[in-house]
Amino acid sequence: MLLASGCSANTQPPLKAESYIITYEEDAPGERWGEYLFSHLSKRTEDKSIVILKKGGRLDDVPQGAKNIHFEVATDLENDYCIEHTINRLHIRVRNNETALWIVYQLINNVAEEDNRFSAEDLPPAIINFDSKCKNFDFIYREPHFAPNLRHEHSPIIGANNLETDWGLWGHNLSKIIKGNQSDNIYALVNGKRNKSQFSFSSPELFEFISNYIVENYGVGDQKTYRFMIMPEDDDLVCTCPACAQLGNTPDNATPAVTNLIHKLAERFPKHQFFTTAYRTTAKSPSDKLPDNAGVFFSTINLPKGIEPDMQKASTKQFIDQLNTWKEKTPNIYLWDYAANFDDYLTPIPVLFGLQKQFQFFKELGVKGIFLNASGYDYSSFNDVKTFVCEALMMDVNVDVNNLCRKFFKRKYPESHKFLSDYYLQLEHAFYSKKKAYNMYGSMKENMNTYFNTDEFIEFYDTLKDVIPNTEDLEKRKLEKLYTALSYTRLQIAYVKGYDDLGFAKKEGDKITVKPEIDTFVQTLEGAPQFSNLTNYKETDGALSDYITEWKQVIAKGSYTNALMDVSVKLLSRPDEGFEKTDLLNNGTPGFAMDYHQGWYLSSTDDMHISFSAEKLQQAQTIQLRFLSNERHGIYPPEKILVSIDGQIVKEIHSDQIMEFGNIAECTMDINLAGTKNVDLKFIRRQAPKSIIACDEITVLN
């Protein structure tokens, strides 16, 4: 059992003994892991005489004061592992090699906790006690996709899967392995024409290519079982060539041809596993059942994140219905789940309590595996404790999250663990109590409106700086990395707060001036390159170096003047969600060219239309407008700007009068507001399937 449900200390035999005699079942797997346990337990004590390896099977008589640890790998075991523990004997049985390695380190941890002759400080703490029990993991496939788990030596120790080592083909990567002059027949026939943006999954040439790729790179599965993702490219194209059409493909459904290929590959390689996804053109379930060594991945992207699933919500009901449809075709249901704000990796986000409720829900639905998409190869704040606890939750959805967090911090941060635990768990409890989902692509402003307490964070950030000098070695290095990363969050708070007390600037009249401490925060963040994988603050186009450059430009400018800052700006058009207020248009905060979350007022619902009083602007001579241009996100400067004074259009500015410099578009107009009562600005959007106007400060100068 796990810590939350383990036996009490007075009913569990102690592990501590005068000596430890390792024996094993007389077969190759038993010998391998018996010797492995002996080797790694021996390395962790200076007294080598207390760990003894006895070859030749079971020990009939255990010497007084000794503990016999007997290891067995039984592939026919009904459970993932079984433990029989008496006063002088510990019998461990596991079903496979992966569980064997994990349980060896669980045992080393437990022995070290009871017997101070052993050391295990370098390991993550144990999550099980060695009382007598048989146990199945709640999920077969378990991958917390954080940077710590991507270290090849780390994931096996915590019992986690790793896409780097467990998959021969992952995600939308089929096109990446197709090299050379392959036959055009492997590509889709769309509207009667070959299209190399998608594949023809009925193609014999494609089957042959994938088969050869598997044999040449991963073998037939005799040495190790690998998983392979067989899915279309990330678009809505479907092959409707005669062969695919005969299998059942339609212009919006590629499932028949994709699952037919999976049938063929699963039969060709019975020891490997093959998966597709219930996604876009393969959302519909197949007409036939999938082979035993095949399965499907579901995305949970439409389920609210960070909170317990609500059975009354339409998104939850739809998810269950789709999953049940596929369960009729395969029991191997895996999930592609999420545990991050992909537009902000560095601001602490509490996900664990919400994930626990969601994992309990997934288990009840019969889900077999979870790939938990998070910050991946990039550093994120507290990703080490999240990796540890998320994996434990995938093993047993009922673990005590509080207990495991505190245990982890105590092991990995011996001097600062209480300080770290108190802050992180405070975040978790506060967020979970609000029952409000977080945005997976949320801005700092959204963070502050949902779960993030700026005062508590700044107290933590300032105290962390004072704590670091009292630590040593690896703990000190890790805290320095955390403090550096959190300097991004401190800057974000200053950015959102503008010229408030916690903001980046102070205001005098219609002028704001950058505060000196902003340069200090930026200098701290500039230390990021000295730390591994601390290079990005978000998933896409999130280089910290670009972010730092933007801040340096703000600091270099020093001050900013805008007579409109003290004037109310009224929105006359329909607002986008989250942009009901217009403060971004005149708050004195410059928009950052590399990120649409940074200071830009977004409008996509309607042609943006605003007005403001000119009562306090009688001396004004100039209006400056600034827009973001980012075609990837459908953000364009306006096609036309209409300027009205007291109800009469006085200017029309067309797109060719708006100057573009990289991601920034600007225009300046001379205008005399003397005697004017009201000014209207209407921004006509570009005609495109997705068209967003991102407007920065509307600057009025005298």
C-alpha positions as CSV (number, residue, x, y, z in Angstrom):
1,M,0.0,0.0,0.0
2,L,1.0,3.6,-0.4
3,L,1.7,6.0,2.4
4,A,-1.8,7.2,2.6
5,S,-3.2,3.7,3.3
6,G,-0.3,1.7,4.6
7,C,-0.3,-0.4,7.8
8,S,0.5,1.4,11.0
9,A,4.1,1.2,12.4
10,N,3.2,-1.2,15.2
11,T,1.8,-3.9,12.8
12,Q,4.5,-3.8,10.2
13,P,7.7,-5.8,10.9
14,P,10.7,-3.6,11.0
15,L,13.1,-3.7,8.0
16,K,16.1,-2.9,10.1
17,A,18.3,-5.9,10.9
18,E,21.8,-6.6,12.0
19,S,22.6,-7.9,8.5
20,Y,20.8,-8.4,5.2
21,I,21.0,-11.7,3.3
22,I,20.0,-11.4,-0.3
23,T,18.7,-14.5,-2.1
24,Y,16.8,-15.0,-5.3
25,E,14.7,-17.4,-7.3
26,E,16.9,-19.8,-9.3
27,D,16.3,-18.5,-12.7
28,A,17.9,-15.8,-14.9
29,P,15.6,-12.9,-14.0
30,G,15.7,-13.7,-10.3
31,E,19.5,-13.9,-10.3
32,R,19.7,-10.6,-12.3
33,W,17.7,-8.6,-9.8
34,G,18.9,-10.4,-6.7
35,E,22.5,-9.4,-7.7
36,Y,21.3,-5.9,-8.6
37,L,19.8,-5.4,-5.2
38,F,22.9,-6.7,-3.5
39,S,25.2,-4.5,-5.5
40,H,23.2,-1.3,-5.1
41,L,22.4,-1.8,-1.4
42,S,26.0,-2.6,-0.7
43,K,27.2,0.7,-2.3
44,R,25.1,2.6,0.1
45,T,26.9,1.5,3.3
46,E,30.5,1.7,4.5
47,D,30.1,-1.6,6.3
48,K,30.1,-4.1,3.4
49,S,29.8,-7.1,5.8
50,I,26.2,-6.4,6.6
51,V,24.9,-7.1,3.1
52,I,25.4,-10.7,2.0
53,L,24.5,-12.3,-1.3
54,K,23.7,-16.0,-1.0
55,K,23.6,-17.8,-4.3
56,G,21.6,-21.0,-4.7
57,G,18.0,-20.2,-4.0
58,R,16.0,-19.8,-0.9
59,L,17.4,-19.6,2.6
60,D,16.0,-22.3,4.9
61,D,17.3,-20.9,8.2
62,V,17.8,-17.2,8.8
63,P,20.5,-16.4,11.3
64,Q,19.4,-14.6,14.4
65,G,19.3,-10.8,13.9
66,A,19.5,-11.1,10.1
67,K,16.8,-10.3,7.5
68,N,16.5,-12.5,4.5
69,I,15.4,-10.6,1.4
70,H,14.3,-13.0,-1.4
71,F,13.7,-11.6,-4.9
72,E,11.5,-13.2,-7.5
73,V,10.4,-12.2,-11.0
74,A,7.2,-14.1,-11.9
75,T,5.7,-13.2,-15.3
76,D,2.5,-15.0,-14.4
77,L,2.0,-13.0,-11.2
78,E,-1.6,-11.7,-11.1
79,N,-0.4,-8.4,-9.5
80,D,2.3,-5.9,-10.4
81,Y,4.0,-6.8,-7.2
82,C,3.5,-8.8,-4.0
83,I,5.3,-8.5,-0.7
84,E,5.4,-11.0,2.1
85,H,7.1,-9.6,5.2
86,T,7.7,-11.4,8.5
87,I,10.2,-10.8,11.3
88,N,13.1,-12.4,9.6
89,R,12.1,-12.7,6.0
90,L,11.1,-10.3,3.2
91,H,9.9,-12.0,0.0
92,I,9.4,-9.7,-3.0
93,R,7.7,-10.9,-6.2
94,V,7.3,-8.7,-9.3
95,R,5.7,-9.2,-12.7
96,N,8.4,-7.6,-14.9
97,N,11.8,-6.0,-15.1
98,E,10.5,-2.4,-14.9
99,T,8.7,-3.0,-11.6
100,A,11.8,-4.9,-10.4
101,L,14.0,-1.9,-10.8
102,W,11.5,0.5,-9.2
103,I,10.9,-1.7,-6.2
104,V,14.7,-2.2,-5.6
105,Y,15.0,1.6,-5.0
106,Q,11.8,1.6,-3.0
107,L,13.4,-1.0,-0.7
108,I,16.8,0.9,-0.5
109,N,14.9,4.0,0.5
110,N,12.9,2.1,3.2
111,V,16.0,0.4,4.6
112,A,17.9,3.7,4.7
113,E,15.0,5.4,6.6
114,E,15.2,2.7,9.3
115,D,18.9,1.9,9.3
116,N,21.3,4.9,9.4
117,R,24.2,2.7,8.2
118,F,22.7,3.2,4.8
119,S,22.4,6.4,2.7
120,A,19.7,7.3,0.1
121,E,19.8,11.1,0.0
122,D,20.4,11.2,-3.7
123,L,17.2,9.2,-4.4
124,P,13.6,10.5,-4.5
125,P,11.8,9.3,-1.4
126,A,9.9,6.0,-1.3
127,I,6.1,6.0,-1.8
128,I,5.4,2.5,-0.4
129,N,6.0,0.7,2.9
130,F,7.1,-3.0,2.8
131,D,4.2,-4.5,4.7
132,S,2.6,-7.7,3.3
133,K,0.4,-7.0,0.3
134,C,-0.3,-7.5,-3.3
135,K,-0.8,-4.4,-5.4
136,N,-1.7,-3.4,-9.0
137,F,-0.7,0.0,-10.3
138,D,-3.8,2.1,-11.2
139,F,-2.4,2.9,-14.7
140,I,-0.2,0.7,-16.9
141,Y,1.4,3.6,-18.8
142,R,2.5,6.4,-16.6
143,E,4.5,9.4,-17.9
144,P,4.7,12.8,-16.2
145,H,6.2,14.8,-19.1
146,F,8.4,17.2,-17.0
147,A,12.1,17.7,-17.5
148,P,13.2,15.6,-14.5
149,N,11.5,12.5,-15.9
150,L,13.2,12.9,-19.3
151,R,16.6,12.0,-17.7
152,H,17.0,8.4,-18.7
153,E,18.4,7.4,-15.4
154,H,15.6,9.0,-13.4
155,S,12.3,7.7,-14.9
156,P,13.0,4.0,-14.2
157,I,13.8,4.8,-10.6
158,I,10.4,6.4,-10.0
159,G,8.6,3.8,-12.1
160,A,7.7,6.2,-14.9
161,N,7.5,5.7,-18.6
162,N,9.6,7.9,-20.9
163,L,8.8,8.7,-24.5
164,E,12.5,8.8,-25.3
165,T,13.0,5.2,-24.4
166,D,9.6,3.6,-24.6
167,W,8.4,4.8,-28.0
168,G,9.8,3.9,-31.4
169,L,7.4,6.4,-33.0
170,W,5.7,9.2,-31.1
171,G,3.1,11.8,-32.0
172,H,3.0,13.4,-35.4
173,N,6.5,12.1,-36.3
174,L,5.8,9.7,-39.1
175,S,6.9,12.4,-41.6
176,K,10.2,12.8,-39.8
177,I,11.2,9.2,-40.4
178,I,10.2,9.2,-44.1
179,K,13.5,10.1,-45.8
180,G,14.8,9.7,-49.3
181,N,12.8,9.3,-52.6
182,Q,9.8,7.3,-51.4
183,S,7.0,6.4,-53.7
184,D,4.3,9.0,-54.2
185,N,1.9,6.2,-53.4
186,I,2.5,6.7,-49.6
187,Y,0.9,10.1,-49.8
188,A,-2.8,10.9,-49.7
189,L,-5.0,11.4,-52.7
190,V,-7.1,14.4,-51.9
191,N,-9.7,15.7,-54.4
192,G,-7.9,13.5,-57.0
193,K,-4.4,15.0,-56.4
194,R,-1.5,13.7,-54.4
195,N,-0.9,15.8,-51.3
196,K,2.4,15.3,-49.4
197,S,0.9,16.9,-46.3
198,Q,-0.9,13.7,-45.5
199,F,-0.5,9.9,-45.9
200,S,-2.3,7.2,-47.6
201,F,-2.6,4.6,-44.8
202,S,-3.8,1.9,-47.2
203,S,-0.5,2.1,-49.2
204,P,1.4,-1.2,-49.3
205,E,4.6,0.9,-49.7
206,L,3.8,2.8,-46.4
207,F,3.3,-0.5,-44.6
208,E,6.6,-1.9,-46.0
209,F,8.5,1.3,-45.0
210,I,7.2,1.3,-41.4
211,S,7.8,-2.4,-41.1
212,N,11.4,-2.0,-42.2
213,Y,11.9,1.0,-40.0
214,I,10.8,-1.0,-36.9
215,V,13.0,-4.0,-37.7
216,E,16.1,-2.0,-38.4
217,N,15.8,0.3,-35.4
218,Y,13.9,-1.7,-32.8
219,G,13.8,-5.3,-33.8
220,V,10.7,-7.5,-33.6
221,G,10.2,-7.1,-29.9
222,D,12.2,-10.1,-28.6
223,Q,14.5,-7.9,-26.5
224,K,12.2,-5.1,-25.6
225,T,8.6,-4.1,-26.4
226,Y,8.2,-0.7,-27.9
227,R,5.2,1.4,-28.7
228,F,4.5,3.1,-32.0
229,M,2.0,5.9,-32.8
230,I,0.3,5.5,-36.1
231,M,-1.7,8.7,-36.7
232,P,-2.3,11.2,-39.5
233,E,-0.5,14.5,-39.8
234,D,-1.9,17.3,-37.7
235,D,-4.4,18.6,-40.3
236,D,-7.9,17.7,-41.7
237,L,-6.8,16.1,-44.9
238,V,-8.0,12.5,-45.6
239,C,-6.9,10.2,-48.3
240,T,-9.8,9.0,-50.5
241,C,-7.8,7.0,-53.0
242,P,-9.7,3.9,-54.2
243,A,-8.0,1.6,-51.6
244,C,-8.7,4.0,-48.7
245,A,-12.3,4.6,-49.9
246,Q,-12.9,0.9,-50.1
247,L,-11.8,0.5,-46.5
248,G,-14.4,3.1,-45.5
249,N,-12.5,6.5,-45.6
250,T,-14.6,9.6,-46.2
251,P,-13.4,13.2,-46.7
252,D,-13.6,13.8,-42.9
253,N,-12.9,10.3,-41.5
254,A,-9.5,8.6,-41.8
255,T,-10.1,6.0,-39.1
256,P,-10.8,3.0,-41.4
257,A,-7.5,3.2,-43.3
258,V,-5.5,4.1,-40.2
259,T,-6.8,1.2,-38.1
260,N,-6.5,-1.2,-41.0
261,L,-2.7,-0.4,-41.1
262,I,-2.6,-0.9,-37.3
263,H,-4.2,-4.3,-37.7
264,K,-1.5,-5.3,-40.2
265,L,1.4,-3.9,-38.1
266,A,0.1,-5.5,-34.9
267,E,-0.1,-8.9,-36.7
268,R,3.4,-8.4,-38.2
269,F,4.9,-7.4,-34.8
270,P,2.8,-9.2,-32.0
271,K,5.4,-8.2,-29.3
272,H,5.2,-4.5,-30.0
273,Q,2.3,-2.2,-29.4
274,F,0.5,0.2,-31.8
275,F,-1.6,3.2,-31.0
276,T,-3.6,5.8,-32.8
277,T,-5.4,8.9,-31.5
278,A,-9.1,9.8,-31.2
279,Y,-8.3,13.2,-32.7
280,R,-9.5,15.3,-35.7
281,T,-9.8,12.9,-38.7
282,T,-9.5,9.8,-36.4
283,A,-12.1,10.9,-33.8
284,K,-14.6,8.3,-34.9
285,S,-14.2,4.8,-33.6
286,P,-13.5,1.9,-36.1
287,S,-16.0,-0.6,-37.1
288,D,-13.9,-3.6,-36.0
289,K,-12.2,-4.3,-32.7
290,L,-8.5,-3.4,-32.5
291,P,-5.9,-6.2,-31.9
292,D,-4.8,-7.0,-28.3
293,N,-1.5,-5.2,-28.8
294,A,-3.2,-1.9,-30.1
295,G,-4.9,1.0,-28.4
296,V,-6.0,4.6,-28.7
297,F,-5.0,7.9,-27.1
298,F,-7.6,10.5,-26.1
299,S,-6.9,14.1,-25.5
300,T,-8.5,15.7,-22.4
301,I,-8.0,19.2,-23.7
302,N,-11.7,20.0,-23.5
303,L,-12.0,19.0,-19.9
304,P,-11.5,21.9,-17.4
305,K,-8.0,21.8,-15.8
306,G,-7.1,21.8,-12.2
307,I,-10.6,20.9,-10.8
308,E,-12.7,17.8,-10.2
309,P,-14.6,16.8,-13.4
310,D,-18.2,17.9,-13.3
311,M,-20.5,15.2,-14.5
312,Q,-23.2,17.8,-15.3
313,K,-21.0,19.6,-17.8
314,A,-21.5,19.0,-21.5
315,S,-17.8,18.7,-22.1
316,T,-17.5,15.9,-19.5
317,K,-20.5,14.0,-20.9
318,Q,-19.2,14.3,-24.4
319,F,-15.8,13.0,-23.3
320,I,-17.3,10.0,-21.5
321,D,-19.5,9.2,-24.5
322,Q,-16.6,9.2,-27.0
323,L,-14.4,7.2,-24.7
324,N,-17.2,4.6,-24.2
325,T,-17.6,4.3,-28.0
326,W,-13.9,3.4,-28.4
327,K,-14.0,1.1,-25.3
328,E,-16.2,-1.2,-27.4
329,K,-13.3,-1.6,-29.8
330,T,-10.3,-1.8,-27.4
331,P,-9.7,-2.0,-23.7
332,N,-6.4,-0.2,-24.2
333,I,-7.6,3.4,-23.6
334,Y,-4.8,5.9,-22.9
335,L,-5.1,9.6,-22.2
336,W,-3.1,12.6,-23.4
337,D,-3.6,14.8,-20.3
338,Y,-2.2,18.2,-19.4
339,A,-0.5,19.8,-16.3
340,A,0.9,23.2,-17.3
341,N,0.2,26.7,-18.4
342,F,1.9,26.4,-21.8
343,D,2.2,30.2,-22.1
344,D,3.9,30.5,-18.7
345,Y,6.2,27.7,-17.5
346,L,7.9,29.7,-14.7
347,T,5.0,31.2,-12.6
348,P,4.2,28.5,-10.0
349,I,0.9,26.8,-10.9
350,P,-0.7,24.3,-8.5
351,V,-2.0,21.2,-10.4
352,L,-1.6,18.2,-8.0
353,F,-4.9,18.2,-6.1
354,G,-6.9,18.8,-9.3
355,L,-5.0,16.0,-11.0
356,Q,-5.7,13.6,-8.2
357,K,-9.5,14.1,-8.6
358,Q,-9.1,13.8,-12.4
359,F,-7.0,10.6,-12.1
360,Q,-9.6,9.1,-9.8
361,F,-12.2,9.9,-12.4
362,F,-10.1,8.4,-15.2
363,K,-9.5,5.2,-13.3
364,E,-13.3,4.7,-12.8
365,L,-13.7,5.1,-16.6
366,G,-11.3,2.2,-17.2
367,V,-8.4,4.3,-18.6
368,K,-5.2,2.2,-18.7
369,G,-2.5,4.8,-19.3
370,I,-1.7,8.5,-19.0
371,F,0.8,10.7,-20.8
372,L,0.7,13.9,-18.8
373,N,1.9,16.7,-21.1
374,A,3.6,19.4,-19.2
375,S,6.7,21.6,-19.6
376,G,8.6,18.8,-21.2
377,Y,12.3,19.6,-21.9
378,D,12.0,23.1,-20.4
379,Y,12.4,23.9,-16.8
380,S,9.3,24.9,-14.8
381,S,9.0,26.0,-11.2
382,F,8.6,23.1,-8.8
383,N,8.8,20.6,-11.7
384,D,10.8,18.2,-9.5
385,V,8.1,17.7,-6.8
386,K,5.4,17.6,-9.5
387,T,7.2,14.8,-11.4
388,F,7.5,12.8,-8.2
389,V,3.9,13.2,-7.0
390,C,2.3,12.9,-10.4
391,E,4.0,9.5,-10.9
392,A,2.9,8.4,-7.5
393,L,-0.7,9.4,-8.3
394,M,-0.5,7.3,-11.5
395,M,0.5,4.3,-9.4
396,D,-2.2,4.9,-6.8
397,V,-4.8,7.7,-7.2
398,N,-5.4,7.9,-3.5
399,V,-2.0,8.8,-2.2
400,D,-1.7,11.6,0.3
401,V,-0.5,14.5,-1.8
402,N,0.3,16.7,1.2
403,N,2.5,14.0,2.8
404,L,4.4,13.2,-0.4
405,C,5.1,16.9,-1.1
406,R,6.5,17.4,2.3
407,K,8.5,14.2,2.2
408,F,10.0,15.1,-1.2
409,F,11.0,18.6,-0.1
410,K,12.5,17.3,3.1
411,R,14.6,14.8,1.1
412,K,15.8,17.1,-1.6
413,Y,15.9,20.5,0.3
414,P,17.0,19.5,3.8
415,E,17.6,23.1,5.0
416,S,14.7,24.9,3.3
417,H,12.1,22.1,3.0
418,K,9.5,23.6,5.4
419,F,9.7,27.0,3.8
420,L,9.2,25.5,0.3
421,S,6.5,23.0,1.4
422,D,4.5,25.7,3.2
423,Y,4.4,27.9,0.2
424,Y,3.7,25.3,-2.5
425,L,1.0,23.5,-0.5
426,Q,-0.6,26.9,0.4
427,L,-0.8,27.4,-3.4
428,E,-2.4,24.0,-3.9
429,H,-5.0,24.4,-1.2
430,A,-5.9,27.9,-2.1
431,F,-6.4,27.1,-5.8
432,Y,-8.3,23.9,-5.2
433,S,-10.7,25.6,-2.7
434,K,-11.8,28.0,-5.4
435,K,-13.0,25.3,-7.8
436,K,-12.1,27.4,-10.8
437,A,-10.2,25.9,-13.7
438,Y,-6.9,27.4,-14.9
439,N,-6.3,28.4,-18.5
440,M,-3.8,26.2,-20.3
441,Y,-2.7,29.2,-22.3
442,G,-3.3,31.9,-19.8
443,S,-1.7,35.3,-19.3
444,M,-0.3,36.6,-16.1
445,K,-3.4,38.7,-15.7
446,E,-5.5,35.6,-15.9
447,N,-3.3,33.9,-13.3
448,M,-3.8,36.7,-10.9
449,N,-7.6,36.6,-11.5
450,T,-7.9,32.9,-10.8
451,Y,-5.4,31.5,-8.3
452,F,-2.2,33.6,-8.0
453,N,-1.8,35.8,-4.9
454,T,0.9,38.4,-5.7
455,D,1.5,39.5,-2.1
456,E,2.2,35.9,-0.9
457,F,4.4,35.3,-3.9
458,I,6.5,38.5,-3.4
459,E,7.0,37.6,0.3
460,F,8.1,34.1,-0.8
461,Y,10.4,35.5,-3.5
462,D,12.0,38.0,-1.2
463,T,12.5,35.4,1.6
464,L,13.9,32.9,-0.9
465,K,16.7,35.3,-1.6
466,D,17.6,35.4,2.1
467,V,17.3,31.6,2.5
468,I,19.7,30.7,-0.3
469,P,22.9,31.7,1.5
470,N,22.0,29.3,4.4
471,T,22.1,26.3,2.1
472,E,24.9,24.3,0.4
473,D,25.9,22.4,-2.7
474,L,23.1,20.9,-4.8
475,E,20.3,22.4,-2.6
476,K,21.8,25.9,-3.0
477,R,22.2,25.4,-6.8
478,K,18.6,24.3,-7.2
479,L,17.3,27.2,-5.1
480,E,19.3,29.7,-7.2
481,K,17.8,28.2,-10.3
482,L,14.3,28.5,-8.8
483,Y,14.9,32.2,-7.7
484,T,16.2,33.0,-11.2
485,A,13.2,31.5,-12.8
486,L,10.8,33.3,-10.4
487,S,12.4,36.6,-11.3
488,Y,10.4,36.2,-14.5
489,T,7.2,36.0,-12.4
490,R,8.3,39.1,-10.4
491,L,8.8,41.0,-13.6
492,Q,5.4,39.8,-14.8
493,I,3.7,41.1,-11.7
494,A,5.5,44.5,-12.2
495,Y,4.3,44.5,-15.8
496,V,0.7,43.8,-15.0
497,K,0.6,46.2,-12.1
498,G,1.9,49.1,-14.3
499,Y,2.4,52.1,-12.1
500,D,0.7,50.7,-9.0
501,D,2.8,50.1,-5.9
502,L,4.0,46.7,-7.2
503,G,4.4,47.9,-10.7
504,F,7.4,48.6,-12.9
505,A,7.0,52.4,-13.0
506,K,5.9,55.4,-11.0
507,K,3.5,58.0,-12.4
508,E,3.6,61.8,-12.2
509,G,0.9,63.5,-14.1
510,D,0.8,62.1,-17.7
511,K,4.4,60.7,-17.4
512,I,5.6,57.3,-16.0
513,T,9.2,56.5,-15.2
514,V,10.7,53.0,-14.8
515,K,11.7,52.1,-11.3
516,P,15.4,51.2,-10.6
517,E,14.6,47.8,-9.1
518,I,13.3,46.5,-12.4
519,D,16.9,46.5,-13.7
520,T,17.8,44.3,-10.7
521,F,15.1,41.7,-11.6
522,V,16.2,41.7,-15.2
523,Q,19.8,41.2,-14.2
524,T,18.9,38.2,-12.1
525,L,16.9,36.7,-14.9
526,E,19.9,37.2,-17.2
527,G,21.6,34.5,-15.2
528,A,19.3,31.9,-16.6
529,P,21.8,30.5,-19.2
530,Q,24.0,29.1,-16.4
531,F,21.2,26.6,-15.5
532,S,20.3,23.6,-17.6
533,N,17.0,23.9,-19.6
534,L,16.2,27.3,-18.2
535,T,16.0,29.0,-21.6
536,N,12.2,29.4,-22.3
537,Y,9.3,30.7,-20.4
538,K,6.6,29.2,-22.6
539,E,6.0,26.4,-25.1
540,T,6.2,28.3,-28.4
541,D,8.4,31.4,-29.2
542,G,9.2,31.8,-25.6
543,A,12.9,32.5,-25.4
544,L,13.9,34.2,-22.2
545,S,16.6,36.1,-24.1
546,D,13.8,37.8,-26.2
547,Y,11.8,38.6,-23.1
548,I,14.9,40.2,-21.4
549,T,15.6,42.2,-24.6
550,E,12.1,43.7,-24.4
551,W,12.6,44.7,-20.8
552,K,16.0,46.3,-21.6
553,Q,14.3,48.4,-24.2
554,V,11.8,49.6,-21.6
555,I,14.5,50.4,-19.2
556,A,16.6,52.2,-21.8
557,K,13.6,54.4,-22.8
558,G,13.3,55.2,-19.1
559,S,10.0,57.1,-19.3
560,Y,6.7,57.3,-21.3
561,T,4.2,60.2,-21.7
562,N,0.6,59.8,-22.7
563,A,-2.1,62.4,-22.0
564,L,-4.7,59.7,-22.4
565,M,-3.7,57.8,-19.2
566,D,-6.1,59.7,-17.0
567,V,-9.0,59.6,-19.5
568,S,-11.6,56.9,-19.6
569,V,-11.7,54.9,-22.8
570,K,-15.1,53.5,-23.7
571,L,-15.6,50.4,-25.8
572,L,-18.4,50.7,-28.4
573,S,-17.9,47.3,-30.0
574,R,-18.4,43.8,-28.6
575,P,-15.5,42.7,-26.5
576,D,-13.6,39.4,-26.6
577,E,-13.8,37.3,-23.4
578,G,-11.4,38.7,-20.9
579,F,-11.2,42.1,-22.6
580,E,-14.3,43.7,-21.3
581,K,-12.1,46.5,-19.8
582,T,-10.0,48.8,-21.9
583,D,-7.2,49.6,-19.5
584,L,-4.6,48.0,-21.8
585,L,-5.2,50.8,-24.3
586,N,-4.0,53.6,-21.9
587,N,-2.2,52.1,-18.9
588,G,1.2,53.3,-19.9
589,T,2.5,49.7,-20.3
590,P,4.2,49.0,-23.7
591,G,3.2,45.8,-25.6
592,F,6.0,43.3,-26.1
593,A,6.6,42.4,-29.7
594,M,7.3,38.7,-29.0
595,D,4.1,37.8,-27.0
596,Y,0.5,38.7,-27.6
597,H,-0.2,38.2,-23.9
598,Q,2.2,41.1,-23.0
599,G,0.2,44.4,-23.0
600,W,-2.0,43.9,-26.1
601,Y,-5.7,44.6,-26.2
602,L,-7.2,41.8,-28.4
603,S,-10.3,42.2,-30.5
604,S,-11.6,39.5,-32.8
605,T,-15.4,39.4,-32.1
606,D,-16.2,42.7,-33.9
607,D,-14.5,45.6,-35.6
608,M,-12.9,47.3,-32.7
609,H,-14.6,50.6,-31.9
610,I,-13.6,52.9,-29.0
611,S,-14.2,56.5,-27.9
612,F,-12.9,58.9,-25.3
613,S,-13.6,62.4,-24.1
614,A,-11.3,65.2,-25.4
615,E,-12.2,67.5,-22.5
616,K,-8.8,67.1,-20.9
617,L,-7.0,66.9,-24.3
618,Q,-7.5,70.3,-25.7
619,Q,-3.8,70.8,-26.3
620,A,-3.3,67.5,-28.1
621,Q,-1.7,67.6,-31.5
622,T,-0.8,63.9,-32.2
623,I,-2.3,60.4,-31.8
624,Q,0.1,57.5,-32.1
625,L,-1.2,53.9,-32.7
626,R,0.7,50.7,-32.3
627,F,-0.3,47.2,-33.4
628,L,1.0,43.6,-33.2
629,S,1.5,41.7,-36.4
630,N,1.7,37.9,-36.0
631,E,0.3,35.9,-38.9
632,R,0.8,32.6,-37.1
633,H,-1.8,33.6,-34.5
634,G,-4.0,35.4,-37.1
635,I,-3.1,38.8,-35.6
636,Y,-2.9,41.6,-38.3
637,P,-2.9,45.4,-38.3
638,P,-6.3,46.9,-39.3
639,E,-7.2,47.3,-42.9
640,K,-8.5,50.7,-42.2
641,I,-8.8,53.1,-39.3
642,L,-11.7,55.6,-39.1
643,V,-11.2,58.7,-36.9
644,S,-14.3,60.7,-35.9
645,I,-14.5,63.9,-34.0
646,D,-17.8,64.8,-32.4
647,G,-19.6,62.3,-34.7
648,Q,-17.9,63.3,-38.0
649,I,-15.3,61.2,-39.8
650,V,-12.2,63.4,-40.2
651,K,-9.6,60.9,-41.2
652,E,-9.3,57.5,-42.9
653,I,-6.0,55.7,-42.5
654,H,-5.5,52.7,-44.8
655,S,-3.2,49.7,-44.4
656,D,-0.5,51.1,-46.7
657,Q,-0.2,54.1,-44.3
658,I,0.5,51.8,-41.4
659,M,4.3,51.0,-41.2
660,E,5.4,47.6,-40.2
661,F,8.7,46.8,-38.5
662,G,9.0,43.1,-37.8
663,N,6.2,42.2,-35.5
664,I,5.2,45.8,-34.8
665,A,3.0,48.1,-37.0
666,E,2.7,51.8,-36.2
667,C,1.0,54.9,-37.5
668,T,1.1,58.5,-36.3
669,M,-1.5,61.1,-37.2
670,D,-1.5,64.8,-36.7
671,I,-4.8,66.0,-35.2
672,N,-5.9,69.2,-33.4
673,L,-8.3,68.4,-30.6
674,A,-8.9,72.0,-29.5
675,G,-12.6,72.6,-29.1
676,T,-13.3,68.9,-29.5
677,K,-15.7,67.0,-27.2
678,N,-15.3,63.4,-28.2
679,V,-13.0,61.2,-30.3
680,D,-14.0,57.9,-31.9
681,L,-11.6,55.4,-33.4
682,K,-12.9,52.4,-35.4
683,F,-10.5,49.7,-36.5
684,I,-11.7,47.7,-39.5
685,R,-10.2,44.1,-39.3
686,R,-8.5,42.3,-42.2
687,Q,-10.9,39.9,-43.9
688,A,-9.5,36.5,-43.0
689,P,-10.8,33.2,-41.5
690,K,-9.1,34.2,-38.3
691,S,-8.5,37.9,-37.9
692,I,-7.5,39.5,-34.6
693,I,-6.5,43.1,-33.9
694,A,-3.9,43.5,-31.1
695,C,-3.7,47.1,-30.1
696,D,-1.1,48.6,-27.8
697,E,-1.2,52.0,-26.2
698,I,-3.3,54.7,-27.8
699,T,-0.9,57.6,-27.2
700,V,-2.1,61.2,-27.2
701,L,0.6,63.8,-27.2
702,N,0.4,67.6,-26.7
